Amino acid sequence: MSRLLRVDPVRLAGSALRWALVPGILGLFVSANVDARALPLIGAERETAVLLLDGQAYFGHLDDSGEGGTLVLRDAYYFQDAKAGPTNLGVGLAKRGTEAHEPADGMRINRDKVLAIERVGPSSSVARAVGVQRELANAPLPAISLNRPAIAGLDVLAAQRVGTEHAIARGFVANADQLAKLNDLVLPVSKSEAETITLKALDDLRSVRRSALAALARTVGMPAADADLYVRTTDTQLEGKSFANEPGVLLAPDLYSIVSRATSLYAQVGDAASKLLTQPRSSPTPAPSPTPAPSPTKRP
């Protein structure tokens, strides 16, 4: 009987660790990395779309334990308006965390603002753009995760690069066409002046295009020795191409920012040229004609 009452304290501590601490740690890990509604725990990354009542959509890793009035979305992305841009899409993808307050601990969403929660398809345009963004940013992957983030392959990155090139070309064509339409009007400047202004503007637009291609080369990690050749070759290939009827590509945020920057610079060049073409030159005020002095009266 006394032998039964003796308990080895080492074995007792080991049993406590095995049956209490280990399951607790495992439960904490699972709750932080797994959307329980997206089982099984193997396979492709489980990216979640959270659709809000106001029409906005956010995409990321959902941490939803089912408790409290909020859910947490980590590594979050969202749509922004791109209707006026040259991507041939109505929206562009932006990464949350680049705002002025630099949110760093995930996005907390009130449950009463949520319209629906859906799974993002692994081969969808959103998943591909997010994967490319992680590749461009050299995003570190967690050593252990039951929902390991996906990184885009070289084929997807190449498709995004081409989509960026074509968007840059569409922005150039849009502004060049606008200049051509202005030259069809009766302008307050002479034909030779209009031609000089237009040719200068087209050269400036081409400079913007080359700068955008150089930024693209840097962003995709192209070696400096290859970047110059890439810019010159691609710039020549894009000349005269509009890609107007080509389906748009949802670009990774870093690539979309290149297109947005080029679009803004194109507009500045076009606006400056339009102003020169359409504003009449002020005619110099003619100098008053000298009034002849009266002849002196001769006195007798």
C-alpha positions, 0 to 999 in steps of 0.5 A: 500500500505504501508503495502505491502512495509513493509518487515519483515527482519527476514523473508527475511533473512530466505528466503535467507538462504532457497533458496540460502545458503542451496542449495549451501551447498547441492550442495557442499556436493553432488559434493564431495561425488557423482559420478553423473554418478552412480545414483541412490543415494541409494544402494551399495557403488559406487566404480569406476575403472579408467583405464589408457592408460599405462595399469595401473588401479586404484580403489576408490571413483571418484570425477568428477564434469566434470570441469577442466582437472583432476578428483580426486580418493579418497581412491584409490587402484591399482594393483602391479605385483605378478607373482613371488609370491605364491598367484596364481594370477598375481597381488596383491592389494596395497593401495595408500597413503603408498608411500614415499611422503604419498599422503593424498588428493586423486589422481588427474588424467589427463583426457587425460591419461584415457582410460576408467572409469567403475563401480566396481562390489560390489561382485567383488574380488577388492571390497571384498579385499577393504572391508576387508582392511577397516575392518582390518584398522578399517577405520572410516566411514563418519557420512553422505555420499551418497556413504557410504564405504562398510566394509567386513563381517566376511565371506569375512574376513574368506575367505581372511584369508584362502587365506593368509594361503594357499599362505604362504603354497605355498611359503614354498612348492616352496622353499622346492621343490627347496631344494629337486631338488638340493639334486638330483644333484651331489653336491660338498659336502658329502651326510651327509653334504647335509642332515644336510644343508637341514634339517636345511634349512627346519627348518628355512623355517618352522620358517618363516611359523610360523612367517607369521601365527603369523603376520596373527593372529595379523592382523585379530585381534585375541586375544593373548591367541588364537593366539598361539594355532592358529599358532600351529594348522594351521602350522600342518594342512599346513604341506605337503599341496601345494594348487598348483591348487587352484584358487588364492584370491586377498588379502587385502593389509595388508594380501598381505604384510604378504605373500610378507614378508614371500616370501622374507624370504623363498627366503633368507633361500633357497638361503643360503642353495643353496649356502652351497650345491653347493659351493665346500669346499676349501681344506686346503693347505697341509703343506710342508713336512720337508726337512731333514737336510744334514748330517754333513761332518766328517772331517778327 
